[in-house]
């Protein structure tokens, strides 16, 4: 695909969740060269000091929708394109469901395509209790998959089991973002003396498949921690899709020096059978920068359908009958801005 020396990798954080995740990633030693942040809320950009920040001005008196956000973003099209220019690979990170992430994810992905980049969407799906967000999340996920070369999906709800039952809502979101950063950071880590990284080419080879790539995470500090953590990650993906559809996978293990080579070998061998597929292509990555508690991130791809299909019931009803599937866009200004949108 690409040689490491010729690739400029850009991570774009959209909206509240996306900017937080990418901001945390910018502090890690990763393969990512450039960081860009886009939001309608100045508070999302206030404490970011590493990368380019693009604020989309929005009227405070209007309730934003994804279509309105896309309309407002038209004026920032050239600036977003300039920020992505020269990128060979762009990771578009967004929480789906709310107006900003849902509105910008397909829009920025299309701009990335215009720049000639290989576009990878990273979609953080809402918690199960966030019912009002599910339709927007489902619609946006489908549209994101249509424009991106590949999409990594992480389900916030699968992370809840590792949080204390009395966590505040703020604490829940922060913990979910931290878990996402750990997983993405492990996938995009640079070679070092304390890690066996996956590498960009292998990562893209796993992600760029028909369907979706799903990310599962789990941890364990029991005597049988390798088996337990691996099983937990597999179960978290099994709640989202049919495991037998997986065609490629990578298991990322993070622990201290007590993580032996034999334990890594066991995890790789066991993963194929756990995924209920004899033909699944399994790779691995290891980092010795953690604690005795073993943390497992599992990225599996090739899923044609997921539980998120039910988030967008209109797609099932209208499949094959939709004349125009492009994302809708609401321009809030008068006709005088039309020449600038051409």
C-alpha positions as CSV (number, residue, x, y, z in Angstrom):
1,X,0.0,0.0,0.0
2,X,2.2,2.9,1.3
3,X,5.7,3.1,2.5
4,X,5.9,4.7,6.0
5,X,8.2,7.5,4.8
6,X,5.7,8.6,2.1
7,X,2.6,8.7,4.2
8,X,1.2,11.7,6.0
9,X,-1.5,10.5,8.4
10,X,-4.0,13.0,9.6
11,X,-6.5,12.4,12.4
12,X,-9.6,14.7,12.4
13,X,-11.7,15.0,15.5
14,X,-15.3,16.2,15.0
15,X,-17.7,17.5,17.6
16,X,-17.3,17.0,21.4
17,X,-16.4,13.3,21.4
18,X,-14.2,13.4,18.4
19,X,-12.2,16.4,19.5
20,X,-11.6,14.9,22.9
21,X,-10.5,11.5,21.6
22,X,-8.1,13.1,19.0
23,X,-6.8,15.5,21.5
24,X,-5.8,12.7,23.8
25,X,-4.3,10.8,20.9
26,X,-2.2,13.8,20.0
27,X,-0.3,13.3,23.3
28,X,0.6,9.7,22.4
29,X,3.6,8.5,20.3
30,X,1.7,7.5,17.2
31,X,2.1,7.1,13.5
32,X,-0.2,10.2,13.1
33,X,1.6,13.2,11.7
34,X,-1.2,15.9,11.8
35,X,-4.2,16.6,14.0
36,X,-7.2,18.7,13.0
37,X,-10.3,19.6,15.1
38,X,-13.7,20.8,13.8
39,X,-16.6,21.7,15.9
40,X,-19.6,24.1,16.2
41,X,-18.8,24.7,19.9
42,X,-15.8,26.9,20.9
43,X,-15.7,25.0,24.2
44,X,-14.6,21.8,22.4
45,X,-11.6,23.7,21.0
46,X,-10.7,25.8,24.0
47,X,-8.0,23.6,25.6
48,X,-6.5,22.1,22.5
49,X,-3.0,23.2,21.7
50,X,-1.7,20.6,19.2
51,X,-3.1,20.9,15.7
52,X,-5.4,23.1,13.6
53,X,-8.7,24.2,15.1
54,X,-11.7,25.0,12.9
55,X,-14.8,26.6,14.5
56,X,-18.0,26.5,12.5
57,X,-20.0,29.5,13.5
58,X,-23.6,28.6,14.4
59,X,-26.6,30.7,15.5
60,X,-27.2,30.3,19.2
61,X,-31.0,30.8,18.7
62,X,-31.4,27.7,16.5
63,X,-31.5,24.0,17.5
64,X,-28.9,22.4,15.4
65,X,-29.6,19.3,13.3
66,X,-27.1,17.3,11.1
67,X,-28.5,19.0,8.0
68,X,-28.1,22.5,9.4
69,X,-24.5,21.7,10.6
70,X,-23.6,20.6,7.0
71,X,-25.1,23.8,5.7
72,X,-23.1,25.9,8.1
73,X,-20.0,23.9,7.3
74,X,-20.2,24.9,3.6
75,X,-18.4,28.2,4.4
76,X,-15.5,26.2,6.0
77,X,-15.2,23.8,3.1
78,X,-12.0,25.4,1.7
79,X,-10.4,25.7,5.2
80,X,-11.1,22.0,6.0
81,X,-9.8,21.0,2.6
82,X,-6.6,23.0,3.1
83,X,-6.1,21.3,6.6
84,X,-6.3,17.9,5.0
85,X,-4.3,18.7,1.9
86,X,-1.3,16.4,1.3
87,X,-2.7,13.6,3.5
88,X,-2.4,10.1,2.2
89,X,-4.5,8.6,5.0
90,X,-7.2,10.5,7.0
91,X,-8.9,9.1,10.1
92,X,-12.2,10.9,10.7
93,X,-13.2,10.5,14.3
94,X,-16.7,11.4,15.5
95,X,-19.3,10.5,18.0
96,X,-22.5,9.8,16.1
97,X,-26.0,10.7,17.2
98,X,-25.8,14.4,18.0
99,X,-25.9,17.1,15.4
100,X,-22.3,18.1,15.0
101,X,-20.7,14.6,14.8
102,X,-23.5,13.3,12.6
103,X,-23.5,16.3,10.4
104,X,-19.8,16.6,9.8
105,X,-18.6,12.9,9.6
106,X,-19.9,12.3,6.0
107,X,-19.1,15.9,5.0
108,X,-15.5,15.9,6.1
109,X,-15.0,12.4,4.7
110,X,-16.1,13.6,1.3
111,X,-13.6,16.5,1.5
112,X,-10.9,14.0,2.4
113,X,-11.8,12.0,-0.7
114,X,-11.5,15.1,-2.8
115,X,-8.0,15.5,-1.4
116,X,-7.1,12.1,-2.7
117,X,-6.7,10.5,0.7
118,X,-7.6,7.1,1.9
119,X,-10.4,7.9,4.3
120,X,-11.1,5.8,7.4
121,X,-14.2,6.6,9.5
122,X,-14.0,6.0,13.2
123,X,-17.6,6.0,14.5
124,X,-18.3,6.1,18.2
125,X,-21.9,4.9,18.7
126,X,-24.3,6.1,21.5
127,X,-25.1,4.3,24.7
128,X,-28.3,2.2,24.6
129,X,-30.1,4.7,26.9
130,X,-29.6,7.5,24.4
131,X,-32.6,6.5,22.4
132,X,-33.1,9.9,20.8
133,X,-29.7,9.7,19.2
134,X,-30.0,6.3,17.5
135,X,-31.8,7.3,14.3
136,X,-29.2,10.0,13.5
137,X,-26.4,7.6,14.4
138,X,-27.7,4.8,12.2
139,X,-28.3,7.1,9.2
140,X,-24.9,8.7,9.6
141,X,-23.1,5.4,10.0
142,X,-24.6,4.2,6.7
143,X,-23.6,7.4,4.9
144,X,-20.1,7.3,6.4
145,X,-19.6,3.7,5.1
146,X,-20.7,4.9,1.6
147,X,-18.0,7.5,1.4
148,X,-15.1,6.1,3.5
149,X,-12.8,3.3,2.4
150,X,-13.4,1.6,5.7
151,X,-15.2,2.3,9.0
152,X,-14.1,1.3,12.5
153,X,-17.1,1.2,14.9
154,X,-16.9,1.3,18.7
155,X,-20.0,0.9,20.8
156,X,-20.0,2.9,24.0
157,X,-22.4,0.4,25.6
158,X,-20.0,-2.5,25.4
159,X,-17.6,-0.4,27.7
160,X,-20.2,0.1,30.4
161,X,-19.5,-3.2,32.1
162,X,-16.0,-2.0,33.2
163,X,-17.3,1.2,34.9
164,X,-18.6,1.4,38.5
165,X,-22.3,1.4,38.7
166,X,-22.3,4.8,40.5
167,X,-20.3,6.6,37.8
168,X,-21.6,10.0,36.9
169,X,-22.7,10.7,33.3
170,X,-19.6,12.9,32.9
171,X,-17.4,10.2,34.3
172,X,-19.1,7.7,31.9
173,X,-18.3,9.7,28.8
174,X,-14.7,10.4,30.0
175,X,-14.1,6.8,30.7
176,X,-15.5,5.7,27.3
177,X,-13.2,8.3,25.6
178,X,-10.2,7.0,27.5
179,X,-10.9,3.4,26.5
180,X,-11.3,4.5,22.9
181,X,-7.9,6.3,23.1
182,X,-6.2,3.2,24.5
183,X,-7.5,1.0,21.7
184,X,-6.8,3.4,18.8
185,X,-3.4,4.3,20.3
186,X,-2.4,0.7,20.4
187,X,-3.5,0.2,16.8
188,X,-1.5,3.3,15.6
189,X,1.5,2.9,17.8
190,X,5.1,3.5,16.6
191,X,7.8,0.9,16.8
192,X,9.7,1.0,20.1
193,X,11.7,-1.1,22.4
194,X,8.6,-1.9,24.5
195,X,6.2,-2.8,21.7
196,X,5.6,-5.0,18.7
197,X,3.4,-2.6,16.6
198,X,0.9,-3.6,13.9
199,X,2.0,-1.1,11.3
200,X,-0.1,1.1,9.0
201,X,-0.3,-1.3,6.0
202,X,-1.6,-4.2,8.1
203,X,-4.0,-2.0,9.9
204,X,-5.5,-0.6,6.6
205,X,-5.6,-4.1,5.2
206,X,-7.8,-5.2,8.1
207,X,-10.1,-2.1,8.0
208,X,-10.5,-1.7,4.2
209,X,-13.0,-4.6,3.7
210,X,-16.6,-4.9,2.6
211,X,-18.8,-4.0,5.6
212,X,-17.6,-2.8,8.9
213,X,-14.7,-3.2,11.3
214,X,-15.8,-3.6,14.9
215,X,-13.7,-2.7,17.9
216,X,-14.1,-4.7,21.2
217,X,-12.2,-4.2,24.4
218,X,-11.7,-6.1,27.7
219,X,-9.3,-6.5,30.5
220,X,-8.4,-9.0,33.3
221,X,-6.0,-9.5,36.1
222,X,-7.1,-13.0,37.0
223,X,-4.8,-16.1,37.0
224,X,-6.2,-16.9,33.5
225,X,-6.1,-13.3,32.3
226,X,-5.3,-14.0,28.7
227,X,-8.3,-16.3,28.1
228,X,-10.6,-14.1,30.2
229,X,-9.7,-10.8,28.6
230,X,-9.7,-12.2,25.0
231,X,-13.2,-13.8,25.6
232,X,-14.5,-10.5,27.0
233,X,-13.4,-8.7,23.8
234,X,-14.9,-11.3,21.6
235,X,-18.2,-11.2,23.5
236,X,-18.4,-7.4,23.2
237,X,-18.2,-7.7,19.4
238,X,-20.6,-10.7,19.4
239,X,-23.2,-8.3,20.8
240,X,-22.9,-6.1,17.7
241,X,-22.8,-8.6,14.8
242,X,-22.7,-12.2,13.7
243,X,-19.2,-13.4,14.6
244,X,-19.0,-15.9,11.8
245,X,-18.9,-13.0,9.3
246,X,-15.4,-11.9,10.4
247,X,-12.8,-12.3,7.7
248,X,-9.8,-10.5,9.3
249,X,-8.9,-9.6,12.9
250,X,-6.0,-8.2,15.0
251,X,-5.7,-8.7,18.7
252,X,-3.7,-6.0,20.6
253,X,-2.4,-7.0,24.0
254,X,-1.2,-4.5,26.5
255,X,0.5,-5.4,29.8
256,X,3.7,-5.4,31.7
257,X,6.8,-7.6,31.2
258,X,4.9,-10.5,32.8
259,X,3.1,-10.9,29.5
260,X,5.0,-13.8,27.9
261,X,5.4,-14.8,24.3
262,X,3.6,-18.0,25.0
263,X,0.5,-16.0,26.2
264,X,0.6,-14.0,23.0
265,X,0.7,-17.2,21.0
266,X,-2.2,-18.6,22.9
267,X,-4.3,-15.5,22.3
268,X,-3.6,-15.6,18.5
269,X,-4.4,-19.3,18.3
270,X,-7.6,-19.1,20.4
271,X,-9.0,-16.1,18.6
272,X,-9.8,-17.9,15.4
273,X,-12.0,-20.5,17.2
274,X,-13.6,-17.8,19.3
275,X,-14.6,-15.9,16.2
276,X,-16.4,-19.0,14.9
277,X,-14.5,-18.8,11.7
278,X,-11.8,-21.2,10.5
279,X,-10.7,-18.9,7.7
280,X,-10.3,-15.7,9.6
281,X,-6.9,-14.0,9.1
282,X,-5.5,-13.1,12.6
283,X,-2.7,-10.7,13.3
284,X,-1.4,-9.3,16.6
285,X,0.3,-6.4,18.3
286,X,1.9,-6.2,21.7
287,X,2.7,-3.3,24.1
288,X,4.6,-3.7,27.4
289,X,3.7,-0.2,28.5
290,X,0.8,-1.3,30.7
291,X,0.3,-2.8,34.1
292,X,0.0,-6.5,35.3
293,X,-3.7,-6.2,34.3
294,X,-3.9,-7.4,30.7
295,X,-5.8,-5.1,28.4
296,X,-7.1,-6.6,25.1
297,X,-8.3,-4.7,22.1
298,X,-9.8,-6.7,19.3
299,X,-10.5,-5.2,15.8
300,X,-12.4,-7.6,13.5
301,X,-13.6,-6.7,10.0
302,X,-15.8,-8.0,7.2
303,X,-19.2,-7.6,9.0
304,X,-22.0,-7.0,6.4
305,X,-24.7,-6.2,9.0
306,X,-24.7,-5.0,12.6
307,X,-27.2,-4.1,15.3
308,X,-27.0,-0.6,14.1
309,X,-29.0,-1.5,11.0
310,X,-32.1,-1.3,13.3
311,X,-31.2,2.3,14.1
312,X,-32.2,3.3,10.6
313,X,-35.5,1.5,9.8
314,X,-36.2,3.8,6.8
315,X,-33.2,2.2,5.0
316,X,-34.9,-1.2,5.3
317,X,-38.2,0.1,4.1
318,X,-36.8,2.2,1.2
319,X,-33.9,0.0,0.2
320,X,-33.5,0.2,-3.6
321,X,-36.1,3.0,-3.9
322,X,-34.1,6.0,-2.8
323,X,-33.5,8.4,-5.7
324,X,-30.9,10.6,-3.9
325,X,-28.9,9.1,-1.1
326,X,-26.6,12.1,-0.6
327,X,-26.8,13.7,2.9
328,X,-29.3,16.5,3.1
329,X,-28.0,20.0,3.7
330,X,-29.9,23.1,5.1
331,X,-28.5,26.5,4.2
332,X,-29.7,28.9,6.9
333,X,-28.7,32.1,5.1
334,X,-30.5,33.9,2.2
335,X,-30.0,33.4,-1.5
336,X,-27.1,35.9,-1.5
337,X,-24.6,33.1,-0.4
338,X,-25.4,30.8,-3.3
339,X,-22.6,32.1,-5.6
340,X,-20.1,31.3,-2.9
341,X,-21.4,27.7,-2.6
342,X,-20.8,26.9,-6.3
